[in-house]
Amino acid sequence: SFPAALALAVAEAFEDVTGTLTGEVHLGGTPNAVEPSGRVVLTDGSVLLPALGVGYSRIAATFDVTPGGSIAVDGQARSRGTARATGTLRLDTLSNPGLDLTVEARDFLAVDRRDVQARVSGELEVRDFYQRPRVTGGLRVEQGVLVVEEFARSAGVVDLSDPAFFEVTDTTLTTLGPVLRASRNPFLQNLRLNVGLELVRDGWLRGRDLNVEMEGNLQVVWDRMERDLAMVGGLNAVRGVYSFVGRQFQVQEGTVTFLGTPG
């Protein structure tokens, strides 16, 4: 039995880790072909992810180690709603384990930053490897906000994963320090997404001149390492206000169409 923080001490993406790991693992086989087996249980866990601006609580999980070098995972966490992850980790290399996980979310607060906030439900598949993950599936945005200027600033003005940014910026002088450090995590740096998003009511597009509720469907394809983002689909304006040349207008209808052009 030992604190979960010890196991995650080398992971810069996590902060304020609590919880306890208990269990028993047996090592057999030969030095060239170690065959582990056993079970480890995580209880009373919590963690903060600065890169997403959210904290997870009431984390509980079991990890069943098999002689073939894989770990069966079954865990859940809360962040307003709930999320459950099941599947396996393949320990081909400890620094870059293989991933074969399914994540089911129900009204789960997935991100809460200055540029974007969203509660989601749905199912995602996480595949390939920790240092080059591929995420597919579909999500319904139960409630969300996208702040146009902040999103453009964080996505287009500076790449938080670029080492050159850290060479010229004293991040200790900014409140973004934890977010910047966490964004260098290889899982986030090399993430590939191909996810369908359904926006239901209470999804808002906000900026200096607009505050509009949107609904519709988008397919988002993003390769962060290649800095390639494309979206296909359309959003409809439900209600809101838009300011133009000093006057404020009530939005009655409107559409935003995404053609899938990269960038």
Secondary structure, 3 states (H helix, E strand, C coil): CEEHHHHCCCCCCCEEEEEEEEEEEEEEEECCEEEEEEEEEEEEEEEEECCCCEEEEEEEEEEEECCCCEEEEEEEEECCCEEEEEEEEECCCCCCCEEEEEEEEEEEEEEECCCEEEEEEEEEEEEEECCEEEEEEEEEEEEEEEEHHHHHHHHHHCCCCCHHHHHHCCHHHCCCHHHHHHCCCHHHHCCEEEEEEEEEEEEEEECCCEEEEEEEEEEEEEECCCCEEEEEEEEEEEEEEEEECCEEEECCCCEEEEECCCC
